[in-house]
């Protein structure tokens, strides 16, 4: 019998599960060695027993647990604890599980404000009651998985890369150590940096200056061209073995999807420092907390104080 | 002893001007409040906003950043960089629930011992008025 694997998803879009599928051919080799015993996106395995006979949520015992998504409601929280109990090795898959991801931008508002806005305040829908029957209650904010249960490994990314998932799973199967990259996106970016901005801040989708057909190593750093790029405060790894970061390859600025460089890092302070150091005006950044914590809101973003 | 609040202020002084200025205040025996803890840095331009925010989140009531007067920087334009970063720091303080007045950037030359003492006196008073940092006991 192979290595038993549990997979569970919480507050997430499902993109990280698609990444598992996106592994392609190497997936066949891995599948031969593992037994997936619980995976809601893939199979019909019910939490309260197949006929609903149990009173508590239960997942099978497993060697490896994969969890994608942050903790948004009480069901997520209970299930995260259950997964931790049943899995020997727990992996946080994707930025939502690692640092809250995009759903954690909701941490800029209180849960009550969110419910009011969605069910009553929105101009495009009829005001209605806030649902509270038969559904799990929302937590007070979005939590990263590691804020709720201890996590053995974090694989960031929105979505994470197939290469990283393969690397982690193969290393686990072979009993070898695996650590995701810890450098910044800038460390892997081939563009030319001169530590001085060439102009003022541009809008994010403004086209950068480059010569089509020439390699990226001849293009000036996007940030120095005035295009806001989250590279300095973002973990590398998105480029995989190719090295060059994914978005840079497409002449687009880094969005910060691999999350902050460490659990204690504050991407907003890092980015404001980076911007002002090269001579760009940090005042021009709209909504800096959200902009620079786009994938790292859990534990970092909080509602603005009332004045 | 009186009960007035004794703030804890971290002063980041550049090696070439402000630290020498603080030294001069000392050897000239100029009195100033004992509220500051001076950290010598090579240049005010090396003070990353992270260091200042870290000082605040660790419980400092105020942070004073001192560098050479513009044009006098030992490294040509380190203090100009510091000025831009200081602007970013001031903007970010409200995001952390702190008042902008808890942070101050001052130019102090090596000959301005008296000015250094004056700056510390003023800043200490200013921070005293604001009270203890909300991060102090957390």
Contacts between the chains, C-beta under 8 A, distances in Angstrom:
chain1	res1	chain2	res2	distance
A	266	B	50	7.0
A	266	B	53	6.7
A	268	B	92	6.9
A	268	B	95	7.0
A	269	B	49	5.0
A	269	B	50	5.2
A	269	B	53	4.9
A	269	B	92	6.4
A	270	B	49	8.0
A	270	B	50	6.5
A	272	B	49	5.8
A	272	B	88	4.2
A	272	B	89	7.9
A	272	B	91	7.2
A	272	B	92	5.9
A	273	B	48	5.1
A	273	B	49	4.1
A	273	B	50	6.4
A	273	B	85	6.1
A	273	B	88	6.5
A	275	B	88	7.0
A	276	B	49	7.7
A	276	B	81	7.9
A	276	B	84	4.2
A	276	B	85	4.9
A	276	B	87	6.5
A	276	B	88	4.3
A	277	B	81	6.2
A	277	B	84	7.3
A	277	B	85	6.6
A	279	B	84	6.9
A	282	B	87	6.9
A	282	B	88	4.4
A	282	B	91	6.2
A	283	B	87	7.6
A	283	B	91	6.7
A	288	B	91	7.7
A	288	B	92	7.6
A	288	B	95	7.4
A	289	B	95	5.8
A	305	B	97	5.9
